[in-house]
Amino acid sequence: MSASSPASERRARWAIRLVLAYLAVSVAAAAYLRAATFSLRALEPTRLDTAWQLELVFLADQGVWSGRDFHYARGPLWQALTWLAKGGPFAASPAQVIAAMEASHMLLGVAASIWLTWRVAQSGWARVVVLVALSLVSYAAGISTLRAMLSVAIVVSYLPDGEAPSFRKALLPAALTTFGLLYSFDRVPLALSAVTVAVAAEAIARFRRREPVRPALSRGGWYVAALAATLAAAAVGALAAGANPLAYVPEQRRIASAYGALWTGWEAGVRPANIVALGVAAAVLAGIPLLRRSGRWVEPVWVLSVLPAASFAAIVTDQGHVFVGIAPLLVVLVLWAARQAGDDSSAPRIAAALLAAVAFAGWFGSYRDALWLRPRNALAALHALRHGAPDDGSFTTDITPAAEWVGKRRDALPCIALAPGLTIVHALSRVSGPTLLTLRWTEDQQRERARALDAAACPYYVHELLAFEDPRGSDWLLGEDFVTIAETYAPHEAVGAASLVLARRGRRALAERRELPSPATGRRLAFDAPGEVAIPLGAPVRGEQLVALDYTLEVPEHARWVGALPGIEFRFEAAGVPVSEYRQFFHAAVGRRVHSMASADAAAAEWRWIAGRPPLREVSADTLRLRFRRQGRLSPEHGELLVHSVSVLSPPALPPSAPAAECTPKLDFTQELERGRALPRNVAPRLAGRGFELHPNPPPLHVAEIFFDVRPCEDSCLFADLEVRAAPGSGDGVEFEVHLVDRAERPRLVAERVAPGTHLPVEVALWPWAGRSALLRFGTKNGADTRNDYAVVSRAELGRCSARTAIADAIRGGWAKVSGSFELSGQDVRLPVETREIRYRARISKDTCFSARGSGAATVETYVVVDEIAHRVDKRRVREDAQAIGPIGLHDWEGRDVELVLKSVPETGVTAGLVLQRAELGRCPEAP
């Protein structure tokens, strides 16, 4: 290829300077925007990842280091880099920690991109294109992308162009591999796989070209020697720091294998076929020039060497894992395309460029949020700098009540124990505890967590009720640590809709454990995938009890070596009839003895064991059925389940129940929110006149909702006015929902879409929950158009139903109107010897009747007026003293707004008017 002109090269150098400046501005803008707009709303989509990131830095502040004092999926180098980025020993807020962490990883990714660009691309304009492409890749999956860039750096430095192998040349890839070991252990097996492939591919290429094969073998040998040297140096450093280098690798392997088991059954987010197609196309593209008898072979070897890294995408096919897996392949394709052709054919380079272009377009076209270099990000930072960042500090998630509760007691707490989804509270409140950065992916980790909880004896444990969000979520919680929590802690205080503080018991309340006489005990149950096995329990078990299965899952040797599990689901049955749906069977393992726990009603088990609430329904089962399926080509097609024993665990006894509280006849929900007695969730609660705002959240945030603790009476109704305060026609409206939540039961009372500029009054009877403590939930959802979704709940209150009202009280309150004169005496309405009408508007609840007693001489007619049409439902002549009128059933108008009309027509010649005694709308009497 002809060299570029000097003028073109000068222009290219200016273009490179502009690209570098833009990259610097983008990093600075991203860091400022993250620090300025950090809130629990921004944190929620990545809560679990942000939790361990903040926890690792919190531990570093305390002088507790990964690899020495504990073991985790990120090594001491990750922890040290992030700790130093936030300022080392200097205090920093969570927003500053996250901003510094992200900015440092952006800069490291850009630095790797610059190094790779200058190492491979020769001409100025080629460097401009390659630098832009590699920089775009370097942070497309967030901080995790640095691991992908590290994999590429190892491959490119291992096999440089035209350099003879030597120990000195092998030091750089060996040092990068050691860096990977101390940064994130998963890079080490991928690096070793890449080098193994590179040795084989280089040997094949040399053999095909009749060149000596020995350099390929010696290159690999020098790498092994250099790696041994760098590892030895790292081990010496570890010993000097007080760590045990011999324990590091086994512990990291244990965590990595547990991580693979964690994602068993995870639903695909990216189509596996697309990943396979990209890998196959790259392999074919690299294989053709590799097997030729002449021409370049370095770049094809790079491509083949990074293909093992794509296996990272097989752990779980979500966006982040897949991109970290395919990013090395995208990078080396770009590097191949940028190589000078020399005497070689340009066809492979053009093919590499086309494949890279298709992959780039397909990925970034589908996941535009991965375009971290978009100008709009810098413009957003500029807008925040000029006009100030939006105040989102009041946004409340499940983390908020737990963090506030712990924060208020920080100085008095020796430690705090937290549920797996709430461990970020350790870092936010700066209170340590036994659950800080702990894992519970496997049975061993659950037992370790149980022992740590026992040993620490923290005064409180803050639990997140997974059953509150999804009844199936409780299955993941079951294990020895779950039992330990129930035995050593008791309910203390509800601090959120799904958050519960447990206080440590004065004396441990042991769960009852009993082995069941299962016919499957001691038997080997063969299974196919797909296929099922049934395990008779030998005795009935209740839904809230835990069934502990002691078993060994045996699969063919090849699957055992790679740790491949079949997908496993379970359900419980009674007399052959399912009593639960198929659900994911968690915490399984192959080739070793395992104890797994399951429940026929896991949500009821969590409520009973942790919250001390008895089940709402009776569930009984006598059989556990397991269903197996294949997961990928390495997943076994058959196996055996050796059942060692089956046991049942019953929860600790409940304390004597307190006397039931009286029902609440009236409650103003706006006042409850103002007084801090509401439970907001995924919303920034703000008052709006006689109501409160409840703006829906755009995806991917959870639904905006506010809960209120209620105990309805027999005649209680919910009253509210649901509004969308926006110009008519300015959007497609908001869907309002109202639920009554009692443990796993959450019937929907209201589900209505309200258009912009309109409002919807609602009245819902709550008599089915009379006397029961429950949570009343208001929630909102977007439509397709998220503009102007300014949702407000106005005049929300608990009060006496309009269809559960005495007519005399309605007249006193001004809700019922009488035509002409009348007198009130208690619950009696006295009408003169003239025709009179009483009109009362109500929403007819389920099972509503009108009844009264009449004294005097008159004809009483009862009408229901709907849509200006009067329906006469009763007509009778009153002659006797206290003659019954009704009960008159109004079920035909259930749920509708009506006007009840009582018309009194006196008899001719009478001197006394009509007296209506105890005229009221109420529940119909039960049939005899």
Secondary structure as UniProt FT lines:
FT   HELIX           6..37
FT   HELIX           40..43
FT   HELIX           44..46
FT   HELIX           47..61
FT   TURN            62..63
FT   TURN            67..69
FT   HELIX           76..85
FT   TURN            86..89
FT   HELIX           94..120
FT   HELIX           124..138
FT   TURN            139..141
FT   HELIX           142..144
FT   HELIX           145..158
FT   TURN            161..162
FT   HELIX           167..183
FT   TURN            185..186
FT   HELIX           187..208
FT   TURN            209..210
FT   HELIX           214..240
FT   TURN            241..242
FT   HELIX           245..262
FT   TURN            263..265
FT   HELIX           272..290
FT   HELIX           298..306
FT   HELIX           307..314
FT   HELIX           319..338
FT   TURN            342..343
FT   HELIX           347..366
FT   HELIX           368..370
FT   TURN            372..373
FT   HELIX           375..387
FT   TURN            393..394
FT   HELIX           399..408
FT   HELIX           410..412
FT   STRAND          417..418
FT   HELIX           420..422
FT   HELIX           424..429
FT   TURN            434..437
FT   HELIX           443..456
FT   STRAND          460..464
FT   HELIX           466..469
FT   HELIX           471..477
FT   HELIX           480..488
FT   STRAND          489..494
FT   STRAND          499..504
FT   STRAND          512..515
FT   TURN            519..522
FT   STRAND          524..528
FT   STRAND          531..542
FT   TURN            543..544
FT   STRAND          546..554
FT   HELIX           557..561
FT   TURN            562..563
FT   STRAND          567..574
FT   TURN            575..576
FT   STRAND          577..578
FT   STRAND          583..584
FT   STRAND          593..598
FT   TURN            600..601
FT   HELIX           602..609
FT   TURN            610..611
FT   STRAND          620..629
FT   TURN            633..634
FT   STRAND          638..650
FT   STRAND          667..668
FT   HELIX           669..674
FT   TURN            675..676
FT   STRAND          679..681
FT   STRAND          687..688
FT   TURN            689..690
FT   STRAND          691..693
FT   TURN            699..700
FT   STRAND          704..710
FT   TURN            714..715
FT   STRAND          716..724
FT   TURN            728..729
FT   STRAND          734..742
FT   TURN            743..744
FT   STRAND          748..754
FT   TURN            756..757
FT   STRAND          759..765
FT   HELIX           767..769
FT   TURN            770..771
FT   STRAND          774..782
FT   TURN            787..788
FT   STRAND          791..800
FT   TURN            802..803
FT   HELIX           807..812
FT   TURN            813..814
FT   STRAND          816..818
FT   STRAND          823..825
FT   TURN            826..827
FT   STRAND          828..831
FT   STRAND          836..843
FT   TURN            846..847
FT   STRAND          848..855
FT   STRAND          858..866
FT   TURN            867..868
FT   STRAND          869..878
FT   TURN            881..882
FT   STRAND          883..889
FT   HELIX           891..893
FT   TURN            894..895
FT   STRAND          897..906
FT   TURN            908..909
FT   STRAND          914..923
//
